[in-house]
Amino acid sequence: MKLTHNTIFITGGGSGIGRALAEALHQRGNKVIIAGRRADYLSTVTAANPGMESVVLDVSDPQDIARVSAELIQRHPELNVLINNAGIMQFDNAASTVDEKMLVDTISTNLYGPIRVTSGLIEHLKTRPNAVIINVSSVLGFVPMAMTAVYSATKAAMHSYTLSQRYSLRDTSVRVLELAPPWVQTELLNSSEEPRAMPLAEFIEETMAVLATDADEILVDRAKPLRASPGPDEFAFVSQFNDAMNAG
């Protein structure tokens, strides 16, 4: 991916991986527009990064997506990069009655959201040279964490959708990439100080290096062991992973 002179729209850009990516790309001379539900978070980021812009967006709301998509195309016709990063992660119990609000919120944000945001911008992106869609999934899309079963399932779905999208856009100017982070020190599940998680700055530095290559899957070294498919015996691998997570 070309890392300079792009116009980039990043959802979930007010904190965590989204903010860190936005700042890294902003520092490389790109025009960056971040989106999120919390206006105060967005204002903090743009104030710290003069020239960066923001827009309030709830990716679980299709009407909000339609509004923002139209505004983006009008205000930034040079837009050529979309990073679908917004997501929520909550604990759940696949062996118990599902919490309906958790279920709907997670699927609406993590799966419907990126599909709808891309849908709102895709025809415009097809007109742009060097256009890129980056879908942020997770290593948990390959090896689910049982205590976040619904979240893991949405990320597995995004991996599948990304493969279909990449195939469907193969004869256009639009490249489709998948960024699958490992456990990173962010606000998700209060992991900012978690010693087992990858430091955010380290993750961003390695991610930017891989983004600069021709790779379709953006994987830092810590993500690779969980990306490697164990094949038909995957349940044994998943069980070992979850036993280790539960052991703390």
C-alpha positions as CSV (number, residue, x, y, z in Angstrom):
1,M,0.0,0.0,0.0
2,K,1.2,3.5,-0.7
3,L,1.6,5.2,2.6
4,T,1.6,8.8,1.6
5,H,-0.6,11.3,-0.2
6,N,-3.8,9.5,0.5
7,T,-7.1,10.7,1.8
8,I,-8.1,8.2,4.5
9,F,-11.3,7.7,6.4
10,I,-11.0,5.6,9.6
11,T,-13.9,4.5,11.7
12,G,-13.4,4.0,15.4
13,G,-10.6,6.6,15.2
14,G,-11.1,8.2,18.6
15,S,-9.1,5.7,20.7
16,G,-7.0,2.5,20.6
17,I,-5.8,1.0,17.4
18,G,-7.9,3.4,15.3
19,R,-6.4,6.5,16.9
20,A,-2.9,5.2,16.7
21,L,-3.3,4.2,13.0
22,A,-4.8,7.6,12.2
23,E,-1.9,9.4,13.9
24,A,0.7,7.3,12.2
25,L,-0.8,7.9,8.8
26,H,-1.3,11.6,9.5
27,Q,2.4,11.9,10.3
28,R,3.2,10.5,6.9
29,G,1.4,13.4,5.1
30,N,-1.9,11.8,4.5
31,K,-5.2,13.6,4.9
32,V,-7.0,11.7,7.6
33,I,-10.7,11.9,8.7
34,I,-11.6,9.9,11.8
35,A,-15.1,8.8,12.9
36,G,-16.6,7.6,16.1
37,R,-19.6,7.9,18.4
38,R,-17.9,10.0,21.0
39,A,-17.4,13.6,20.0
40,D,-15.2,14.4,22.9
41,Y,-12.8,11.6,22.0
42,L,-12.6,12.8,18.4
43,S,-12.0,16.4,19.5
44,T,-9.1,15.3,21.6
45,V,-7.5,13.5,18.7
46,T,-7.9,16.2,16.2
47,A,-6.7,18.9,18.6
48,A,-3.5,16.8,19.1
49,N,-3.1,16.4,15.3
50,P,-3.6,19.7,13.5
51,G,-5.1,19.1,10.0
52,M,-6.8,15.9,10.9
53,E,-10.6,16.1,10.7
54,S,-13.4,14.1,12.4
55,V,-17.1,13.3,12.0
56,V,-19.4,11.7,14.5
57,L,-20.7,8.4,13.3
58,D,-22.5,5.4,14.8
59,V,-21.7,2.5,12.5
60,S,-24.6,0.5,14.0
61,D,-27.0,3.0,12.4
62,P,-27.6,2.6,8.7
63,Q,-29.1,6.1,8.3
64,D,-26.1,7.7,10.0
65,I,-23.8,5.8,7.7
66,A,-25.7,7.0,4.6
67,R,-25.5,10.6,5.8
68,V,-21.8,10.5,6.6
69,S,-21.0,8.6,3.4
70,A,-22.7,11.3,1.3
71,E,-20.9,14.1,3.2
72,L,-17.5,12.5,2.8
73,I,-17.9,12.1,-0.9
74,Q,-19.0,15.7,-1.3
75,R,-16.4,17.2,1.0
76,H,-13.5,14.9,0.2
77,P,-13.8,13.8,-3.5
78,E,-10.2,12.6,-3.4
79,L,-11.0,10.0,-0.7
80,N,-9.3,6.8,-1.7
81,V,-8.7,4.8,1.5
82,L,-11.3,3.3,3.9
83,I,-10.2,1.7,7.1
84,N,-13.1,-0.2,8.8
85,N,-11.8,-0.3,12.3
86,A,-14.8,0.5,14.6
87,G,-15.7,-2.4,16.9
88,I,-16.9,-3.4,20.3
89,M,-15.9,-6.4,22.5
90,Q,-17.9,-7.7,25.4
91,F,-17.8,-10.9,27.4
92,D,-20.5,-13.5,26.8
93,N,-21.3,-17.1,27.6
94,A,-22.1,-19.4,24.7
95,A,-23.2,-22.1,27.3
96,S,-25.9,-19.8,28.6
97,T,-28.8,-17.7,27.6
98,V,-27.6,-15.0,25.2
99,D,-27.9,-11.4,26.2
100,E,-30.0,-9.9,23.3
101,K,-28.6,-6.4,23.6
102,M,-25.0,-7.6,23.6
103,L,-25.7,-9.8,20.6
104,V,-27.4,-7.1,18.5
105,D,-24.9,-4.4,19.4
106,T,-21.9,-6.5,18.7
107,I,-23.1,-7.8,15.3
108,S,-24.5,-4.4,14.3
109,T,-21.2,-2.7,15.0
110,N,-18.6,-5.3,14.1
111,L,-20.3,-6.9,11.0
112,Y,-23.1,-4.8,9.7
113,G,-21.2,-1.6,10.3
114,P,-18.2,-2.3,8.0
115,I,-20.3,-3.9,5.4
116,R,-22.6,-0.8,5.3
117,V,-19.8,1.8,5.5
118,T,-18.1,0.1,2.5
119,S,-21.3,-0.1,0.6
120,G,-21.8,3.6,1.1
121,L,-18.4,4.4,-0.3
122,I,-17.6,1.6,-2.7
123,E,-18.8,3.2,-6.0
124,H,-16.8,6.3,-5.2
125,L,-13.7,4.3,-4.3
126,K,-13.9,2.5,-7.7
127,T,-13.3,5.9,-9.4
128,R,-10.1,6.6,-7.4
129,P,-6.6,5.4,-8.3
130,N,-4.7,3.5,-5.6
131,A,-7.9,2.9,-3.7
132,V,-7.7,0.6,-0.6
133,I,-10.2,-0.9,1.8
134,I,-8.7,-2.2,5.0
135,N,-11.0,-4.4,7.1
136,V,-9.8,-4.8,10.7
137,S,-10.6,-8.3,11.9
138,S,-8.7,-10.1,14.7
139,V,-6.7,-13.2,15.3
140,L,-9.8,-14.3,17.2
141,G,-11.5,-14.7,13.9
142,F,-9.2,-17.6,13.3
143,V,-9.0,-19.0,16.9
144,P,-12.0,-17.9,18.9
145,M,-11.8,-16.8,22.5
146,A,-14.7,-18.6,24.2
147,M,-15.4,-15.9,26.7
148,T,-16.0,-13.5,23.8
149,A,-17.8,-15.9,21.5
150,V,-20.0,-13.4,19.6
151,Y,-17.1,-10.9,19.1
152,S,-14.9,-13.8,17.8
153,A,-17.7,-14.9,15.4
154,T,-18.1,-11.4,14.0
155,K,-14.4,-11.3,13.2
156,A,-14.5,-14.7,11.6
157,A,-17.4,-13.4,9.5
158,M,-15.4,-10.3,8.5
159,H,-12.5,-12.5,7.4
160,S,-14.8,-14.4,5.2
161,Y,-16.4,-11.3,3.8
162,T,-13.0,-9.7,3.1
163,L,-12.0,-12.7,1.0
164,S,-15.2,-12.4,-1.1
165,Q,-14.8,-8.7,-1.4
166,R,-11.2,-9.0,-2.5
167,Y,-12.2,-11.5,-5.2
168,S,-15.2,-9.4,-6.3
169,L,-13.0,-6.3,-6.7
170,R,-10.0,-8.0,-8.3
171,D,-10.5,-6.3,-11.7
172,T,-11.0,-2.8,-10.2
173,S,-8.6,-0.1,-8.8
174,V,-9.6,-1.1,-5.3
175,R,-7.3,-3.3,-3.2
176,V,-8.9,-5.1,-0.2
177,L,-6.6,-5.8,2.8
178,E,-7.3,-7.5,6.1
179,L,-5.6,-6.3,9.3
180,A,-5.8,-9.0,12.0
181,P,-4.4,-7.7,15.3
182,P,-3.3,-9.9,18.1
183,W,-4.1,-8.9,21.7
184,V,-3.0,-5.3,21.9
185,Q,-2.9,-2.9,24.9
186,T,-6.0,-0.8,24.3
187,E,-9.3,0.0,26.1
188,L,-10.9,-3.2,24.8
189,L,-11.6,-5.4,27.8
190,N,-9.5,-2.9,29.9
191,S,-6.3,-4.2,28.3
192,S,-4.3,-1.0,28.4
193,E,-2.0,-2.3,31.2
194,E,-2.2,-6.0,30.4
195,P,1.3,-7.4,30.3
196,R,0.3,-10.3,28.0
197,A,-0.9,-7.9,25.3
198,M,1.3,-6.3,22.7
199,P,2.2,-2.7,23.4
200,L,0.2,-0.4,21.1
201,A,3.2,1.6,19.8
202,E,5.0,-1.7,19.0
203,F,2.0,-3.0,17.2
204,I,1.6,0.2,15.1
205,E,5.3,0.3,14.1
206,E,5.2,-3.3,12.9
207,T,1.8,-2.8,11.2
208,M,3.0,0.2,9.3
209,A,6.0,-1.8,8.0
210,V,3.8,-4.6,6.7
211,L,1.3,-2.1,5.2
212,A,4.2,-0.7,3.1
213,T,4.5,-4.1,1.4
214,D,2.2,-5.8,-1.1
215,A,0.7,-8.1,1.5
216,D,-3.0,-8.6,1.5
217,E,-3.1,-9.8,5.1
218,I,-1.5,-7.4,7.5
219,L,-0.1,-9.6,10.3
220,V,2.5,-8.7,12.9
221,D,4.7,-11.5,14.2
222,R,2.6,-12.0,17.3
223,A,-0.5,-12.7,15.1
224,K,1.1,-15.4,13.0
225,P,0.8,-18.4,15.3
226,L,-3.0,-17.9,15.7
227,R,-3.4,-17.2,11.9
228,A,-1.8,-20.6,11.0
229,S,-4.7,-22.9,10.5
230,P,-4.4,-26.2,12.5
231,G,-6.7,-27.9,10.0
232,P,-9.2,-30.6,11.0
233,D,-7.8,-30.8,14.5
234,E,-8.6,-27.1,15.2
235,F,-10.8,-27.8,18.3
236,A,-7.8,-29.2,20.2
237,F,-5.9,-26.1,19.3
238,V,-8.8,-23.8,20.3
239,S,-9.2,-25.7,23.6
240,Q,-5.5,-25.3,24.4
241,F,-5.7,-21.5,23.6
242,N,-8.8,-21.0,25.8
243,D,-7.3,-23.0,28.6
244,A,-4.3,-20.8,28.6
245,M,-6.5,-17.6,28.5
246,N,-8.6,-18.8,31.4
247,A,-5.5,-19.7,33.4
248,G,-4.4,-16.0,33.3
